[in-house]
Amino acid sequence: MVARPENHWLPERVIVPETPTLHDWAGGREALVRLLTIFYGHVLEDPLLEPVFRGMDPEHPKHVAVWLGEVFGGPAEYSASHGGHAHMVGRHLGRGITEEQRRRWVTLLLDAADEAGLPADPEFRAAFAGYLEWGSRLAVVFSAPGAEPNPHEPVPRWDWPMPPWQPPAS
């Protein structure tokens, strides 16, 4: 007689899919460029935000897509080609971003995510909204008069607050 293990009804091996990065789940670089192109189009039509972005480089949405891609676990292109965290922080120094502008920025970007067709699952949107809140609040701090952020900080890495539900692989 052969003894059975205590949980004999469980499969011998369950394959759990690897959790994708937020970058990959969002649709990669193409999706982020689409998102930010839509977003900055709306920003330039917004009376509260347009003055902040007036004269924006036409490539700005693509540069921010590279930033967001790196933050969300994609290639480290912003660090390699655009100056990393120090450059991003430097773009905000002395701008005096207000709380009203910050809130509008977040709202327009969340709306643009819907318009761009980014994933709408609760896990992705919680991570996305969490980063927008965190990052935009830092932008307000960094843009305040006399702000002296640490120029040696790395590009932040944002991840899932809870991994997305995926069916087990067979």
N, C-alpha and C positions, 0 to 999 in steps of 0.2 A: 504494500500500500504506500502511495506517495502522498506526503503531506502537502497541502495547498497553502500558499501564503495567505496571510490574514485578509487582504483585500483582493482575493482571487478574481473578483468581477471587474476590476480595473484593467484597462488595456495595458500591455507590457510597456508600451512607450507612447507618449502623447507628444506630438510635434506642435510646438507653439511657434507661430510665425514671429520673425524678428520685428521689433517695433521700428517702423520707418521714422526718419527724421521729420520734423515739421516741414522742412524745405521740400522733401519728396512728397509728403502727404498733400501739401498745398498744390502740387503740380510742377514744382521745379522753377527754374529761372523764367521760363516762358510765362507761367501763371503770375509770377511776381511782377514781371515787367508789365503785363496786361493790367494787373491790379493798380500799380503805381501810375501808369499812364492815365487810366481812368480817374484815379484820385486827384492827381495834380491838375487835370483838366477842370475838375470841379473846384479845386482850390483857387485857380485863377479867375473863376467866376464868383467867388465868395467875397462879399464886401469886408468881412472881418479878417480873412486870411490873405487876400490878394496883395495888400501892401507889404506883407512879410515876404512874399515870394515873387514880387514884381521884379522883372529882369532875370528871372531864373534861367539858368543854362538849359537849353532844350534837352540835353542828355541827363538832366537831374533825375527824372524818374528811373532811368536805367541804373544810375549810380546807387540810388536808394534801394533798388531791387537787389543789387549785388550785396549791399550792406545787410538787408533783411535776410537774404539767402544765407549768408555766413552766420548770422545770429541764429537762424533756424536750423543749423546743422549742415548746410550745404558747403560748397567749396570756399576756402579761405581767400577768395579773390579780393575782397575789400582790403584786407590786411596786406596782401601782396601788391596790389595795384593802386590803391587809393589812400594809403596812409593810415589805415587802421582806426582804432578808437580815438586816438589823438586828433586825427583829421575831422572825424565826425563831431567830436566835442567842439573843436575850433570853429566849425560852421555855425555854432549856436552862441558862442561867446558874445556878450554885449547886445544881443538882440532884444532883450527885455520882453520875452514871451509872457503874455498874461494868462491867467487861469481860464478866462473866457476863450482865448485863442486855442489853448491846449484842448479844451473840451470840444470845440468845433472841429479841430484837427482829428481827434479820435473818432468823433461821430461820422465825419465824412469818410474816413478810412474804413470804418466798419460798414458803412453803406456801400462803398466801392467794392468791398469784398463780396457782397451779395451780387452787385452788378457784374463783377468779373467772373462770377461762378466759382469762387473758392469753396472748398468743402464746408458744409453747413452742420456737420456733426457736432454735438455738444463738446466733445473733448478738444477738437481742433479750435473751435471758436473760443473756448475758455483759455487755451494757451495763447491764441492770437490777441484776444482782448486784454489778457493779462500783460503781455509784452507791451502793447500800445499804452496801457495805463502807466506801467513802470517807466518805460522809455520816455514818454511825453512828460512825465513829472520830473525826470532827470533833466530833460531839455529846459524846463522852466528854471530849475536850480542853476544849470550851467549858463543860462542866458542872463541871469541876474547881474546887476552891477557889482563888480568886485569879486565875482566868482573865480575861484582858482582850482579847477578840477585837476586831478592827477593825470598828467599826459601819458603815463606809462601803463595805464589800465589796458588790458586786452579787450578785444571785441567780446561782448558778452555772448554766452551760449544759452539759448532759451530752449526748454524742453517741455514735454508733456506734463501737465499737472497729474494726469491720469492717462495711461496709454489708451489709444482708441480700441474699441471692441473690434475684434476680427474673429471670424470663425476659425476653429482649429484646422490646421492643414491635415489633409488625409494622407 
